[in-house]
Amino acid sequence: MERYKLDYHPFSRTPNSVLFLCTDTVTGERLIVKTVDRRLTSGERRVRLLLSGSQLVSRAGTHKHITKVRAIYDVNGKAFVVMDYAAGGTLLSYIRRRGPLTEDRAVVIVRQLLEAIVHLHAAGVMHRDIKAENILIQAPVDGKHPPTSVCISDFGFATFCGPSNECVGSPAYCSPEIALIGINQGHKVDEQGYTYNEKCDVWALGVVVYAMLSGLLPYGPGTPTQVFSDIVKGQLQFPQTSWSHVTEEGKNFVRFLMTFEEKKRPSAREALNHSWLVR
């Protein structure tokens, strides 16, 4: 870690990690460091997942719409992952400040995200935590300059492409097959045959697109169990009050990504061919 000088104050905190801005003392670049402490609740598991996930994504090769991992350290009971810094903040923060994106602007971003997911899946990696908070805008934005380039970040749950039976990720973005595992936590889910594969990332992207176009999430709020229960009911709603400005083709694209049955859900590569993206 000697190469990277961390800022004194944290850039951001979550219940499981702390983010710092840092400076590469060799190149002068501003980067970001994610840290997880083994001493925290579930810290050992979080460290293991962060290190293994970040290493997997690094081995998958670089992609312009995936945050580049610069270095990985395991020092004094803490994991440190050094990554490129995106100056525009998160997609979630942009939506909260500015509201929904127009379809034309959303299409540009969705294409980039699908291309990144195709790259990961082709390398045998599934992200498992695609969400608006983990999509970074690569350049500063304001009212006159909406986001034009984004990248996927945070690889703490990344693993080899399925089948998997771990309930991970954020409940509101979980696919029905993960939600079913979540509902049955505490039972022997492996014996019941509940598994999922990389198409969980496609569903999660559908939730992101839903949020981009409406400013809302399709499921929640509520406890994880309540959200999981809503998801497995298979009822995707498009309230007129927040969807009247969106074309039927846009809604159909969201339905396409959020196909309830995993076997019928498109792959990321197949989703790239949807007519809504060819505008």
C-alpha positions in Angstrom: 0.0 0.0 0.0 3.0 2.3 0.2 2.4 3.5 -3.4 -1.0 4.9 -2.5 -1.5 7.8 -0.2 -5.0 7.7 1.3 -7.0 10.9 2.1 -7.4 11.5 5.8 -11.2 11.5 5.7 -13.4 8.7 4.2 -15.0 9.4 0.9 -18.0 7.2 1.7 -19.2 4.5 4.2 -21.5 1.5 4.0 -22.3 -0.9 6.8 -19.7 -3.3 5.5 -17.0 -1.1 4.0 -15.2 2.3 3.8 -14.2 4.1 0.7 -11.2 6.5 0.6 -9.9 8.7 -2.2 -6.2 8.2 -2.7 -3.3 9.4 -4.8 -1.0 7.2 -6.7 2.4 8.6 -5.7 4.0 7.3 -8.9 1.6 8.7 -11.5 -0.3 11.3 -9.5 -3.6 9.8 -10.4 -6.6 10.1 -8.2 -8.0 6.7 -7.4 -10.4 5.1 -4.9 -9.8 2.5 -2.3 -12.4 0.1 -0.9 -11.6 -1.4 2.5 -13.3 -4.1 4.5 -12.3 -5.0 8.1 -12.3 -8.7 9.2 -13.2 -7.6 12.7 -16.6 -6.3 11.6 -19.7 -8.5 11.7 -19.5 -11.0 8.8 -16.2 -9.3 8.1 -14.2 -12.5 7.4 -16.8 -13.5 4.7 -16.9 -10.0 3.3 -13.1 -9.9 3.0 -13.0 -13.3 1.3 -15.7 -12.3 -1.2 -14.2 -8.9 -1.9 -10.7 -10.3 -2.5 -11.9 -13.3 -4.6 -14.4 -11.2 -6.6 -11.9 -8.4 -7.4 -9.3 -11.0 -8.5 -11.8 -12.7 -10.7 -12.8 -9.4 -12.4 -9.1 -8.5 -12.8 -8.5 -11.8 -14.6 -11.5 -11.2 -16.9 -9.5 -8.5 -18.7 -10.1 -4.8 -19.0 -13.3 -3.3 -20.5 -14.0 0.4 -20.9 -17.3 0.1 -19.0 -16.0 -1.9 -16.0 -14.1 -0.2 -13.3 -10.4 -1.2 -13.5 -9.0 -2.8 -10.4 -5.4 -1.4 -10.0 -4.2 -3.4 -6.9 -5.5 -5.8 -4.2 -4.0 -6.0 -0.7 -4.7 -8.1 2.4 -2.9 -6.3 5.2 -3.4 -6.4 9.0 -6.8 -7.9 8.9 -8.1 -5.6 6.2 -8.7 -6.0 2.5 -7.9 -3.0 0.3 -9.0 -2.8 -3.4 -7.6 0.1 -5.4 -9.8 1.1 -8.3 -10.2 3.9 -10.9 -12.2 6.9 -9.6 -15.3 8.0 -11.5 -15.8 11.7 -10.9 -19.5 11.8 -11.8 -20.7 9.8 -8.8 -23.2 7.0 -8.9 -26.1 6.5 -11.2 -28.4 6.3 -8.1 -27.3 9.7 -6.9 -27.9 11.2 -10.3 -31.4 9.8 -10.5 -32.1 11.1 -7.0 -30.9 14.6 -7.9 -32.3 14.9 -11.5 -35.1 12.4 -11.7 -35.6 9.8 -14.5 -33.6 9.8 -17.7 -35.2 10.3 -21.1 -35.3 7.1 -23.1 -32.7 8.4 -25.6 -30.2 9.0 -22.8 -31.1 5.8 -21.1 -30.5 3.7 -24.2 -26.8 5.0 -24.5 -26.1 3.9 -20.9 -28.0 0.6 -21.1 -26.0 -0.4 -24.2 -22.7 0.2 -22.3 -23.9 -1.8 -19.3 -25.0 -4.7 -21.4 -21.6 -4.7 -23.3 -19.8 -4.8 -19.9 -22.0 -7.7 -18.6 -21.5 -9.6 -21.9 -17.7 -9.2 -21.3 -18.0 -10.5 -17.8 -20.2 -13.5 -18.7 -18.0 -14.4 -21.6 -15.1 -14.5 -19.2 -17.1 -16.9 -16.9 -17.8 -14.3 -14.3 -21.2 -13.1 -12.9 -21.4 -9.9 -10.9 -24.3 -10.7 -8.6 -24.7 -7.1 -7.3 -25.7 -5.0 -10.3 -27.6 -2.0 -8.9 -27.8 1.7 -9.5 -25.4 2.4 -6.6 -22.7 0.2 -8.3 -22.9 2.0 -11.6 -20.5 4.9 -11.8 -20.6 7.9 -14.1 -17.2 8.5 -15.5 -17.2 12.3 -15.9 -18.7 15.1 -13.9 -22.4 15.8 -14.8 -24.8 18.7 -14.4 -28.1 19.8 -15.8 -26.5 20.6 -19.1 -24.4 17.5 -19.3 -26.2 14.3 -18.5 -24.3 11.1 -18.1 -22.8 9.7 -21.3 -20.4 7.1 -20.1 -20.7 4.7 -17.2 -18.9 1.7 -15.7 -19.8 -1.2 -13.4 -18.1 -1.3 -10.1 -17.9 -3.1 -6.7 -17.0 -6.8 -7.3 -17.5 -8.0 -3.7 -20.1 -10.6 -4.8 -18.6 -11.6 -8.1 -18.0 -15.3 -8.7 -17.8 -17.9 -11.4 -20.9 -18.2 -13.6 -23.5 -20.5 -11.9 -25.0 -22.6 -10.7 -24.9 -21.0 -7.3 -27.2 -21.2 -4.2 -25.8 -18.2 -2.2 -28.3 -15.5 -1.4 -26.2 -12.3 -2.1 -26.8 -8.9 -3.5 -29.4 -6.2 -2.6 -32.9 -7.6 -2.1 -34.7 -5.1 -4.4 -32.4 -6.1 -7.3 -32.5 -9.9 -6.7 -34.0 -12.2 -9.4 -36.9 -14.5 -8.4 -34.5 -17.5 -8.2 -32.3 -15.6 -5.7 -35.4 -14.3 -3.8 -36.6 -17.9 -3.4 -33.3 -18.9 -1.8 -33.6 -15.8 0.4 -37.1 -16.8 1.6 -35.8 -20.3 2.4 -32.7 -19.2 4.2 -32.1 -21.4 7.3 -33.4 -24.4 5.4 -31.2 -26.8 3.4 -31.6 -24.9 0.1 -28.9 -27.0 -1.6 -31.0 -30.1 -0.9 -34.1 -28.4 -2.3 -32.4 -27.6 -5.6 -32.7 -23.8 -5.5 -29.9 -22.4 -7.7 -29.3 -19.6 -10.2 -26.9 -18.6 -12.9 -25.5 -15.5 -14.6 -28.9 -14.4 -15.8 -29.4 -12.9 -12.3 -27.3 -10.0 -13.7 -29.8 -9.5 -16.6 -32.7 -9.3 -14.2 -30.8 -6.9 -12.0 -30.1 -4.7 -15.0 -33.8 -4.7 -15.7 -34.4 -3.2 -12.2 -31.7 -0.6 -13.0 -33.5 0.3 -16.3 -36.8 0.5 -14.4 -35.2 3.0 -12.0 -33.6 5.0 -14.8 -36.9 5.4 -16.6 -39.3 6.0 -13.7 -37.1 7.1 -10.8 -38.6 4.2 -8.7 -37.8 0.6 -7.9 -40.3 -2.1 -8.9 -40.2 -3.9 -5.5 -39.9 -2.5 -2.0 -39.5 -0.9 0.4 -39.8 -3.4 3.2 -37.8 -6.0 5.0 -35.7 -8.4 2.8 -38.3 -11.1 3.3 -41.1 -8.8 2.3 -39.3 -7.7 -0.8 -38.4 -11.3 -1.7 -42.0 -12.3 -1.3 -43.1 -9.5 -3.7 -40.6 -10.5 -6.3 -41.6 -14.2 -6.4 -45.2 -13.3 -6.9 -44.1 -12.4 -10.5 -46.2 -9.2 -10.7 -44.3 -6.4 -12.4 -46.3 -3.2 -12.4 -45.9 0.1 -14.4 -47.9 2.7 -12.5 -49.3 5.3 -14.9 -48.2 8.2 -12.6 -44.6 7.4 -13.1 -44.6 5.6 -16.5 -46.9 7.7 -18.7 -44.0 9.3 -20.4 -42.3 6.0 -21.4 -43.1 4.2 -24.7 -44.5 0.7 -24.8 -41.3 -0.4 -26.4 -39.4 0.9 -23.3 -41.7 -1.0 -21.0 -41.4 -4.1 -23.1 -37.6 -3.9 -22.8 -37.8 -3.9 -19.0 -40.2 -6.8 -19.1 -37.8 -8.6 -21.4 -34.9 -8.2 -19.0 -37.1 -9.1 -16.0 -38.6 -12.3 -17.5 -39.7 -14.3 -14.5 -38.5 -17.7 -15.6 -34.7 -17.9 -15.7 -34.7 -20.3 -18.7 -36.8 -17.9 -20.7 -34.9 -14.8 -19.7 -32.5 -13.5 -22.4 -28.8 -13.6 -22.0 -27.0 -10.3 -21.9 -25.9 -10.8 -25.5 -29.4 -11.5 -26.6 -30.7 -8.4 -24.8 -28.4 -6.3 -26.9 -30.4 -7.1 -30.0 -33.7 -5.8 -28.6 -35.4 -3.2 -30.8 -35.5 -0.6 -28.0 -31.7 -0.3 -28.1 -31.7 0.3 -31.9 -33.0 3.8 -31.9 
